[in-house]
């Protein structure tokens, strides 16, 4: 494994600045050449991987932004505006097209599936929004604690939710969000959650610094790894499903071999001039295979990975 680790070369291509506060939200675009960031300064910015230095300000909101989601069908960016609700930005016009007051709680995650938007809130409420009607469809009270993260398996039609009560709940979207199972095992808030592209594996990461690999057919636990020193804030699969990247409060990014459940590379400040504070979100680009990360240090980093 050490020999393999040494073969992965990491090159920091860009450190992008412009936000005036911690960056909490990151989302690849429907056109994956573009990506979007949201921060504690209320600013929502569009970035172009072909011209990364030229960020475009799409919105400036009074409260922090923890969550962003792209609705490719309607070519919009949905912004979770804490203590308010959602703002929907028309990406062609580069301006807000509508908004909806939802909750006085924080909005931690957003996921579009079909004609519905699922909104994860800080008061344990899953809000379902009808995107065509632009109206709230359902409130589903799931916990007294925050829903921190959502993951969708579109073929299985399963929605997985990570909670601050340390649990993961899975719902069946083909049967009106009926409960499928509840997964226990993390000893702190679940912040990171993603299905592999083939939907065979569900991976979770938590404030307990552990990474868990679940069999997505039976939802049984396959593997538990103490993966970081501090909280795992987010994770993202490469589009081939062979690798995933995690980001942590310990200021590092780590690349993992999914089949072997093994660590391949650590990206940090000492080795790669990485982020200086907590890394909050990360994604593995389907456009150019770079890794994009955002941090409390107010920067966006773009990493070239050479296996």
N, C-alpha and C positions, 0 to 999 in steps of 0.2 A: 504493500500500500504506500509506503514512504517513497518508493521509486516512482510510483504512478503520480503521487502528489507533486513531486518535483518537476514532473513533465508539464503540468498545467502552468502556463504563463499568464500573468495578469498584468494588464496595462491600463492605467488610469487615463482615459482619453480626455475627460472634461470634469471640471468642478464648476457648476453653474450657480450663480448668485442672483439675488434680486428680492427674495423673501426677507422680511424684517423680523420673523419669529420662527419658532420651531415648525418644521414641515411634517405634517401628520398624514397627509393623504397623497396617494399616487395611483394613477390608473393609465394603462395602455389604451390608446385610441382604437376606435373601430377600424380606422386606417392606422395600422401599427407604426407607421412612420412618425406619428405624433403621440405625445403622452401629456398627462395633465397632473398638476400638483395643487394641493390646497394646504393652508398653513394657519397658525395661530393668529396671523395678521389679517385673516379674512380674505386674503387674496387668492384667486384661482387663476393659474397660468397655464397656457398651452405652449409646449416645446416641440421643436421639429428635430428629429434625429439627424437629418441631413444638414441642418443649420442650427446646431444646438445653442449657440450663444444668443439667439434672437427669440427670447420668450415674449409671448403676447398675453397681456393682462385681459382676462375674460370677465372677471367680476371682482368687486371689492365689497365685502360684506361686513357688518358690524361685529360678528362673532366668529370664533375659530371654526375651521373646516376640518373635520376628522375623516370624512368619507366622500368619495367620488365614484360615479358609475357612468358608463357609456351605454346609451340606448342606440345601438347601430341601426335598427330599423327606422327610427325617427331622426337619426343623425343629431342626437342631443347629448349633452353632458349634464348629469344630474348631480347636484351639489347638496350634501348634507350640511345644513347650516345649524349649528348647535343652538338650542333653546328656541328655535324658530320652526324649522321644517325643511322643505326642499325648494331649491331654485333650479329651474330647468333652462339650460342655455342652448340655443340653436347654434350649432357649430358652423353652419354655412353663413349665417348672419352675424355670428360672434356677439350675440346679445341675448338677454333673458327673454324667453317666450312665455313662461308661466311659472307660478310658484304655488305652494300649498302649505298652509300652517298645519303642523302635525302634532308637535309635542313640546313641552317646556324642558324636556330632557335632552341630554347629548345624543347625537346620532353617530353611532360607531361604525356602521357598515351599511352598504346598499347593494342589492343585486337585482338585475332585470331578468325575468324569465317569461318569454312570450309577451303577453299584454299586461303583465303585472310587475310591479316594483315591490321588493321586500325591504323593509326598513328596520334595522336593528337599533333599539334605543337603550338608553341608560337606565330606564325603569323596568326592564325585563319584558317590554311590550314589543311584539312583532307587528308592525303596521303594514298592511297590504294595500297598495295603491293601484287603481285601474288607470293605466297610462293613456288609454283612448278617452275615457271620460274625465280624466284629470281630477279624480276624486278618491277619497278613502273608501276602500271596499270592506275591510275587516280590521279589527283589533284582536290580536291573540295574545293573552297574558300568559307568559311561559315561566316566569321566575320573579322573585322579589329582587334579584340582582341583575346587573347589566348583561345584555347580549352584546358581546364584543366583536364577533366576526361571523361571517356567513360564507358558505361554499355551496355551489350547485353542481350536481352531476346531471347534465342535460338529457343524456340518453336514458339513464335510470329514473330521471325525474325526482331525484332526491335533493332535499335542502338540508345541509348540516349547519348547526348553530353552536358556537362556542360561548360559554357563559362565565361570568365572574364567580359563580357558585362552584367552579372547577369542573363542571360537567359539559358534555357534548350531547345535544339532542338531534335526532334525524327525523325529518318529516317527508311524507310522500306527496309530491305536488300533483300527482295524477289522481289522488283521492282527497282533494280539498284540504291538503296539509294535515292529513291524519298522522299521528305519531307512529314511527317505525321502531325506534329504539332509543335508549339513553345510555351513553358511554361514560363510565366513571374511571378514575385512575390518576388523573392529574391532581396535584396537591395545591394548585393555585389557579388563578384566572386563565382561561384559554383565550389567547390573543391571535393565534395563527391556525389556519385551517385550509386545506385544499385537497381536492380529488386529483389523482393522476389523470393525464389525458385519456387513458383507456378506461378510467373509472374503476379500476381493480383495487386501488389503494386509496385510503383516506389518511392524510398525514396531519397531525395536530402538534402545535407547539404552545407552550404556556409560560406563565410567570415563574413556574418551578424550574425553568431552564431545560426541561425535558422535551424530547421529540418522540412522538409515538406514531407507529405505523399500524394501521388497522386494515384488516381484510374487508373490503367494501362489499363483499357478497354476504358474509356472515356477521360483519361488524365485530369480529373477534380481534384481540390484540395480537399482532405478529411480533412486534419489537418495541422496546423502550430504550432510548439512548439519552444519557445526560450529555446534552449537545453544546451548551454554552455555560458561561459563568453566571449570567443573570438572565432575566426574562427574554424569551424568544418573542419578538414583536410581530413577525410576519414571515411567510415563506412563499416561494413560487417555483413551479416546475418549469424546466425547459420544455419546449413544445414536443420533443420526441419522447418525453417521459423518463428518460434515462438518468437525468440529474435533477436535483433541486437545490435552491439556494435559500438559506435562512439568514435573518438579520436579528440583531439583539441589542438589548440595553448595554451589553458589555463592549459596544462600539465595533464589533466585528461582523463580517459576512462570512458564512461558511458554505462551501459547495460539497454536496453529498452524492454518492453513487446510490441510486435508489434500489437496484437489485441486490447489492451487497450490504446496504445500510451502512456504508463506510464513509468516513470523512476523506475528502480529496484535497481540499485547499482551504486555508484561512486567509482572509483579506482583512488587514487591519492597519492602523496608523503606523506602527513600527515598521512593518514589512512593505506596505504599499501606499504610504501617505494617505491612509483612509480617513474616515470620519473621526472627529475628535470627541463626539458625544454619542448618545443613544441613536441607533439607526432604527427608524420607525416603520419604514415600508421598503419593499424591494419587488422588482419584477424582472423576469428573464424575457427579453424582447423577442417577439416572433418576427420582427422586421429585419433585424441585423444581428441577432444572437448576442447582443451586448446585455449586460446587467445594469439596471438603473436603480439607485438607492437614494433615499432621502433621510435627513437626520435633524436632531435638535440643534445641530450646528448651523442650520439655515441654508445648507448647500444641497444641491443635487449632484450626485456623482455618476458618471457613465464609465463602465468598466468593460474592456475588451478581454475576452477569455479565449486563450489559445490552448486547446488540449493537445 
